[in-house]
Amino acid sequence: MTYVPARNTVFLSFALAWAETLGSSDLFIGVNALDYSGYPDCRPEYIEAYERMANLATKAGVEGQQKLKVHTPLINLTKAQTIERGLALGVDYGLTHSCYDPIAAVACGTCDSCLLRRRGFSDLGLTDPAPIAAGEQV
């Protein structure tokens, strides 16, 4: 089970406070509605509601000095499309993992996030270069 209650709400709230401090009107978050595995705060309707609330939650927003926009560039991409975009940007996926249950900082290879990532690479005809825990299936 990887569900963390209100995880993205917490991230967005910190980002909102920092954005007002910096005078920024743009927040970016990598949520995905296609493989969200039951995380309610990854859905487009949640992001839209958060954006409306955020514009009422800060002094700059209420005073009209800031119109906040929450950007979700990955929200409608498949895992394969997200990986493809990263590859086009030069991401070295061998230095990353998406694991929710890492073993000594190495991907477990069996959690939902590891399986979704592996499937995304497979859909592209590639093998995930992230190291996985000894004894786990590649």
C-alpha positions, 0 to 999 in steps of 0.5 A: 500500500503506497497511499499517503493521505493528502500527499500532493496537498501537502506538497502544493501547500508548501509550494504555494507558500513559497510561490507567494514569498517569491512572487511567482504565479506558477506551481508545477507538480508531476501528478498523473491521472492515468496511473494514479493508483487511487490517489485522489489528489492526482485527478484533474478535478482536484488540481482545478479545485486546489488552484481555485482555493490557492487563489483565495488562500494568500494575501497576494491572491486576495489582493489581486497581486498574484493569479496562481496557476497549477501546471500539471504537464504529466497529468494525461500522459501514459507512463511510457510517454512520461519516460519518453519525454524524460529521455528526450530531455536527457534524463539518466533513468539509471540514476533514478527510481520511483520505488515506494519501498526501497531496500538500501536506496535501491528499488524493490522491483515489486511495489505498484510504482516499480511495476508501473515504471517497468511496464512503461519502459517495456511499452517502449521496448526498453529495459528499466536501467534502475538497479533493483534489490537483489533477488527481485525480478528484472 
